[in-house]
Amino acid sequence: MKPQRVLTKTAALRRDANLSKGYAAVFATVFIWSLPSLFMYYLNRFYDPWAQNFYRYSVACIAIVPFVLWQIRRGGPRIDMHAIALCLVPCVPNVIHQITQVMALFYIGPGVYTIFTRASVIFTALLALAFFPEERFVIRQWQFQLGTLLGLIGAFGVIWFQANPQPRTPSGHIALPGLFIAFTATFCWALYGVLIKRPSAQLGSIRSFGIVSFITSALLLPLTLAFGKIGTPIHAGVQANFILIISAVICITLAHVLYYVAIHEIGVALAQTLQLLCPAIAMALSAWIYHERLTHAQVWSAGILLLGAFLAMRTKPIAMTETAENI
């Protein structure tokens, strides 16, 4: 066999191996990111929103340390005060998102919330237009305009037609505070995704998440002391604490690392598009575990929302590159 053919065959085998690794990583991430709302919904029985997020992020911060140390040993950007300052601003909307997403689960079911959060694709694209001039040509594309309109209509319908919200209005729809909290959670997640784009590009995904998890935990500590119950793990029980640890390690730390592998091997566009499978998996699991059901109006709204999110992503998926830590 000629040397050139050997090299070509070797390169093809390596490319196939990388693609297989990328697909394995992205499908693992899709499954893992179908679980967070289910875990948080369960933990709401034992933890207040402040304590739940403080302890989940603290565990995630500890879990990411080995990956950060491994990358530091390989060289690259230093983690210094400049790096911390770079990540500080994105942590503010991240903290708001973490608190409000847990609060939203007092009003809507975990499956419905997972569907609703797909609207973050729309919000992220809109915010990217405001923050990054190079993204602004996107608004002229009909796919983006139609996708944004459909996404917002679908997002509103998914939670407005909730069949059995906890605090009900006389009309049977979700209470306005619940609607506001759910929109705030999704908007702040999108804002975090846009603001973390440049720090992540400069520091790398794992380094930036290591810093973000540390700062987020530090910001959540005084909030937990002021509004939550810092001693909750003592009274929550072994099972609840074990689930909290598992949810933090798998849904925050492991998912983040796997998603980084996925976007490196198969690209952002495909990795982002496959995330649209998360609501279907979450809804199926929630129906099985919590007996959550969608009304006919919610099913139609969910379809409209996912179609809108798909159209918006197809226009400029790079705008959503760094929304990698989906919890």
PLY file of the C-alpha trace (Angstrom):
ply
format ascii 1.0
element vertex 327
property float x
property float y
property float z
element edge 326
property int vertex1
property int vertex2
end_header
0.00 0.00 0.00
1.36 3.42 -0.92
2.32 5.81 1.93
-0.22 8.41 0.74
-3.07 5.89 0.94
-1.94 4.83 4.41
-1.98 8.44 5.57
-5.42 9.02 4.01
-6.85 5.90 5.62
-5.34 6.82 9.01
-6.78 10.35 8.79
-10.23 8.95 7.89
-10.14 6.54 10.84
-9.10 9.35 13.17
-11.88 11.58 11.82
-14.47 8.81 12.30
-13.21 8.24 15.86
-13.51 11.95 16.64
-17.04 12.08 15.19
-18.04 9.04 17.25
-16.64 10.70 20.37
-18.46 13.92 19.52
-21.80 12.20 18.97
-21.41 10.15 22.15
-20.67 13.34 24.09
-23.57 15.32 22.65
-26.16 12.57 23.18
-24.92 12.09 26.74
-25.27 15.84 27.24
-28.79 15.84 25.77
-29.88 13.14 28.22
-28.18 14.80 31.19
-29.66 18.21 30.38
-33.11 16.64 30.37
-32.73 15.93 34.10
-32.00 19.22 35.98
-35.60 20.41 36.34
-36.58 16.93 37.59
-33.88 17.04 40.26
-34.71 20.60 41.30
-38.43 19.86 41.43
-37.70 16.98 43.82
-35.24 19.00 45.93
-37.81 21.78 46.40
-39.43 19.53 49.01
-36.31 19.71 51.17
-34.30 22.80 50.17
-35.32 26.43 49.77
-34.19 27.98 46.44
-31.27 29.84 48.03
-29.76 26.87 49.88
-30.39 24.46 47.00
-28.45 26.58 44.54
-25.64 27.43 46.97
-24.94 23.79 47.76
-25.40 22.56 44.18
-22.96 25.14 42.86
-20.49 24.54 45.69
-20.43 20.82 44.86
-20.07 21.62 41.14
-17.18 23.97 41.93
-15.35 21.24 43.87
-16.04 18.71 41.11
-14.58 20.91 38.35
-11.30 21.55 40.24
-9.50 18.41 38.90
-10.34 19.41 35.32
-9.09 22.96 35.92
-5.83 21.72 37.46
-5.36 19.32 34.56
-5.72 22.18 32.06
-3.40 24.45 34.06
-0.71 21.78 33.92
-1.07 21.75 30.12
-0.41 25.49 30.00
-2.59 28.27 28.65
-4.17 31.38 30.22
-3.46 32.00 33.89
-6.21 32.20 36.47
-5.52 35.56 38.11
-7.47 38.63 39.23
-7.96 39.70 35.62
-9.56 36.36 34.80
-11.79 36.58 37.87
-12.84 40.14 36.97
-13.60 38.95 33.43
-16.04 36.32 34.74
-17.60 38.42 37.49
-20.21 40.26 35.40
-21.71 37.10 33.80
-22.10 35.59 37.26
-24.73 38.16 38.27
-27.40 37.04 35.74
-26.31 33.46 36.41
-27.15 33.82 40.11
-30.54 35.37 39.26
-31.20 32.55 36.80
-30.31 29.84 39.31
-32.66 31.26 41.96
-35.59 32.02 39.67
-35.49 28.70 37.84
-35.98 26.87 41.14
-38.75 29.29 42.14
-40.45 28.76 38.77
-40.85 25.06 39.60
-43.28 26.01 42.37
-45.60 27.26 39.60
-45.01 24.90 36.68
-43.96 21.29 36.23
-40.39 20.22 35.39
-41.29 19.02 31.89
-43.08 22.25 31.02
-40.18 24.30 32.37
-37.68 22.37 30.25
-39.77 23.09 27.15
-40.08 26.74 28.09
-36.33 27.19 28.58
-35.80 26.52 24.86
-36.94 30.14 24.46
-33.49 31.08 25.77
-32.24 30.43 22.22
-34.42 33.33 21.06
-33.40 35.64 23.91
-29.71 34.79 23.45
-29.85 35.69 19.76
-31.63 38.98 20.51
-29.09 39.89 23.20
-26.21 38.94 20.91
-27.53 41.48 18.40
-27.27 44.17 21.07
-23.85 43.21 22.45
-21.97 42.04 19.36
-22.10 44.22 16.20
-20.84 41.33 14.09
-24.06 39.45 14.87
-26.50 42.18 13.77
-26.89 41.11 10.16
-28.87 38.14 11.53
-31.95 40.27 12.20
-32.41 40.75 8.45
-32.88 37.02 7.86
-36.49 35.86 7.60
-35.71 32.64 9.51
-34.63 34.67 12.52
-37.61 37.01 12.39
-40.13 34.18 12.01
-38.32 31.99 14.56
-38.31 34.79 17.14
-42.03 35.45 16.69
-42.96 31.76 16.87
-40.64 31.15 19.81
-42.08 33.93 21.92
-45.68 32.95 21.12
-44.95 29.31 21.92
-43.06 30.13 25.12
-45.99 32.16 26.44
-48.49 29.46 25.52
-46.54 26.60 27.11
-46.73 28.06 30.59
-49.96 30.10 30.28
-51.98 26.98 29.51
-50.46 25.01 32.40
-53.10 22.48 33.46
-52.41 22.36 37.17
-50.24 25.23 38.35
-49.83 25.47 42.11
-51.00 29.08 42.76
-53.96 29.40 40.36
-55.74 32.46 39.08
-59.57 32.53 38.88
-59.25 31.72 35.15
-57.20 28.61 35.91
-54.05 29.97 34.21
-50.67 30.29 35.86
-50.44 33.21 38.30
-48.70 36.29 36.92
-45.82 36.08 39.44
-45.08 32.57 38.16
-45.13 33.82 34.58
-42.76 36.67 35.47
-40.38 34.37 37.37
-40.21 31.86 34.51
-39.50 34.59 31.95
-36.88 36.15 34.26
-35.11 32.80 34.65
-34.98 32.21 30.90
-33.95 35.78 30.07
-31.15 35.79 32.66
-29.89 32.45 31.34
-29.72 33.96 27.86
-27.96 37.06 29.22
-25.43 34.88 31.01
-24.84 32.93 27.79
-24.05 36.13 25.90
-21.87 37.71 28.61
-19.80 34.56 29.14
-18.98 34.32 25.43
-15.83 36.47 25.51
-14.45 35.26 28.89
-14.88 31.69 27.73
-13.18 32.45 24.41
-10.19 33.96 26.24
-9.88 31.50 29.12
-11.31 28.32 27.67
-14.52 26.59 28.63
-13.27 24.62 31.64
-11.22 27.45 33.16
-14.06 29.94 32.76
-16.59 27.56 34.28
-14.24 26.85 37.20
-14.09 30.58 37.94
-17.83 31.07 37.33
-18.77 28.22 39.67
-16.54 29.66 42.40
-17.87 33.22 42.06
-21.48 32.03 41.78
-21.09 29.99 44.99
-19.52 32.98 46.73
-22.41 35.27 45.66
-25.02 32.70 46.72
-23.55 32.29 50.22
-24.65 35.68 51.65
-28.02 35.35 49.92
-28.52 31.96 51.55
-27.50 33.34 54.94
-29.93 36.25 54.53
-32.96 34.58 52.92
-32.45 30.81 53.05
-31.54 28.14 55.56
-27.83 27.40 55.52
-28.25 24.37 57.78
-30.66 22.57 55.44
-28.32 19.61 54.65
-28.38 18.63 58.33
-32.16 18.23 58.28
-32.78 17.23 54.65
-31.78 13.61 55.05
-29.24 11.35 53.35
-31.31 10.69 50.22
-32.02 14.36 49.46
-28.38 15.31 50.04
-27.18 12.44 47.84
-29.51 13.54 45.01
-28.29 17.13 45.36
-24.67 15.98 45.01
-25.45 13.74 42.05
-27.40 16.51 40.30
-24.53 18.95 40.76
-21.77 16.62 39.60
-23.66 15.17 36.63
-25.91 18.03 35.48
-23.50 20.91 36.01
-19.89 19.71 35.96
-19.99 16.56 33.79
-22.49 18.03 31.31
-20.33 21.11 30.90
-17.22 19.06 30.09
-19.12 16.73 27.73
-20.67 19.66 25.89
-17.23 21.19 25.44
-16.07 17.91 23.84
-19.20 17.82 21.63
-18.83 21.32 20.20
-15.12 20.69 19.59
-15.70 17.44 17.68
-18.98 18.00 15.77
-19.45 21.78 15.87
-21.74 24.21 17.61
-24.62 24.15 15.13
-25.30 20.42 15.36
-24.65 20.29 19.11
-27.12 23.14 19.68
-29.77 21.68 17.39
-29.70 18.32 19.14
-30.43 20.11 22.43
-34.01 20.45 21.16
-34.42 16.78 22.09
-34.12 17.68 25.79
-37.77 18.76 26.26
-39.12 15.51 24.83
-36.94 13.41 27.15
-37.69 15.63 30.17
-41.43 15.54 29.47
-41.40 11.74 29.18
-39.46 11.34 32.42
-41.65 13.86 34.23
-44.82 12.09 33.04
-43.40 8.81 34.32
-42.05 10.07 37.66
-44.35 12.98 38.57
-47.37 12.16 36.35
-47.08 15.54 34.61
-49.29 15.98 31.55
-49.53 18.63 28.83
-52.84 20.10 27.76
-53.64 20.17 24.02
-52.92 23.91 23.98
-49.51 23.29 25.57
-48.64 20.60 23.03
-49.34 23.01 20.17
-47.48 25.81 21.96
-44.49 23.51 22.57
-44.37 22.63 18.89
-44.48 26.31 17.92
-41.75 27.15 20.44
-39.40 24.38 19.31
-39.95 25.25 15.64
-39.15 28.89 16.39
-36.03 27.94 18.35
-34.88 25.69 15.50
-35.33 28.45 12.90
-33.51 30.99 15.08
-30.57 28.64 15.63
-30.25 27.87 11.94
-29.61 31.53 11.13
-26.58 32.10 13.35
-25.81 29.28 15.78
-22.47 30.86 16.74
-24.42 33.43 18.78
-25.28 30.64 21.20
-21.83 29.05 21.31
-21.04 29.54 24.95
-24.36 28.64 26.57
-22.66 25.48 27.68
-23.52 25.26 31.38
-27.29 24.61 31.15
-28.20 24.59 34.82
0 1
1 2
2 3
3 4
4 5
5 6
6 7
7 8
8 9
9 10
10 11
11 12
12 13
13 14
14 15
15 16
16 17
17 18
18 19
19 20
20 21
21 22
22 23
23 24
24 25
25 26
26 27
27 28
28 29
29 30
30 31
31 32
32 33
33 34
34 35
35 36
36 37
37 38
38 39
39 40
40 41
41 42
42 43
43 44
44 45
45 46
46 47
47 48
48 49
49 50
50 51
51 52
52 53
53 54
54 55
55 56
56 57
57 58
58 59
59 60
60 61
61 62
62 63
63 64
64 65
65 66
66 67
67 68
68 69
69 70
70 71
71 72
72 73
73 74
74 75
75 76
76 77
77 78
78 79
79 80
80 81
81 82
82 83
83 84
84 85
85 86
86 87
87 88
88 89
89 90
90 91
91 92
92 93
93 94
94 95
95 96
96 97
97 98
98 99
99 100
100 101
101 102
102 103
103 104
104 105
105 106
106 107
107 108
108 109
109 110
110 111
111 112
112 113
113 114
114 115
115 116
116 117
117 118
118 119
119 120
120 121
121 122
122 123
123 124
124 125
125 126
126 127
127 128
128 129
129 130
130 131
131 132
132 133
133 134
134 135
135 136
136 137
137 138
138 139
139 140
140 141
141 142
142 143
143 144
144 145
145 146
146 147
147 148
148 149
149 150
150 151
151 152
152 153
153 154
154 155
155 156
156 157
157 158
158 159
159 160
160 161
161 162
162 163
163 164
164 165
165 166
166 167
167 168
168 169
169 170
170 171
171 172
172 173
173 174
174 175
175 176
176 177
177 178
178 179
179 180
180 181
181 182
182 183
183 184
184 185
185 186
186 187
187 188
188 189
189 190
190 191
191 192
192 193
193 194
194 195
195 196
196 197
197 198
198 199
199 200
200 201
201 202
202 203
203 204
204 205
205 206
206 207
207 208
208 209
209 210
210 211
211 212
212 213
213 214
214 215
215 216
216 217
217 218
218 219
219 220
220 221
221 222
222 223
223 224
224 225
225 226
226 227
227 228
228 229
229 230
230 231
231 232
232 233
233 234
234 235
235 236
236 237
237 238
238 239
239 240
240 241
241 242
242 243
243 244
244 245
245 246
246 247
247 248
248 249
249 250
250 251
251 252
252 253
253 254
254 255
255 256
256 257
257 258
258 259
259 260
260 261
261 262
262 263
263 264
264 265
265 266
266 267
267 268
268 269
269 270
270 271
271 272
272 273
273 274
274 275
275 276
276 277
277 278
278 279
279 280
280 281
281 282
282 283
283 284
284 285
285 286
286 287
287 288
288 289
289 290
290 291
291 292
292 293
293 294
294 295
295 296
296 297
297 298
298 299
299 300
300 301
301 302
302 303
303 304
304 305
305 306
306 307
307 308
308 309
309 310
310 311
311 312
312 313
313 314
314 315
315 316
316 317
317 318
318 319
319 320
320 321
321 322
322 323
323 324
324 325
325 326
